[in-house]
């Protein structure tokens, strides 16, 4: 749509300037000279349209190249760390194998290399995107406390990503707690190692963060998972 609009504006400007020139001189030129002037106007119109088309195509190619590069690197992380990448409307959800011990919110040593590589990809390709860290728990204990625990887990990963160079104003942390529709193994829970699949974070790379809906975080609770 923009290409057509820009092309129309260029054609109108060129046509108006060319027409004014021809009208001012029409009483003094021969037919063959008139044809030459018209040919020049047509050539300028074609050149203007081509310039706009080239500019738009270059912009589209640049965006597609950047997105393809990012997805390629995320696929490499998927292969190296057994993660999955899910395309959303204006974002990519990066489901990571970053898990937590029962009732714990500290980033494990074995998960740091994955977070290091993830941070490097974001810094290299999309430093202007917003990364939302989503925190989850298993369903053991009180739902309100689990919402808080999920938030602490998300904040812990967010803080770690900041130490790897990501800007704080491009990072968000939200909690889904024990949300049943987001559990990896429905109903699996601790204590101990049981339910570890549900004690996790995922990360969303958002290219249009204004469209994202952030869930509320509970204000109190007493149990754990």
Secondary structure, DSSP 8 states (H G I E B T S, - for coil): -HHHHHHHHHHHHHHHHHHHHHHHHGGG--HHHHHHHHHHHHHHHHHHHHHHHHHHHHHHHHHHHHHHHHHHHHHHHHHHHT-EEEE-SSEEEEEEEEE--TT-----GGGHHHHHHHHHHHHHH-TTSEEEEEEE--SSS-HHHHHHHHHHHHHHHHHHHHHTT--GGGEEEEEEET-GGG-SSTT---STTTTGGGSEEEEEEES-GGG-------S------
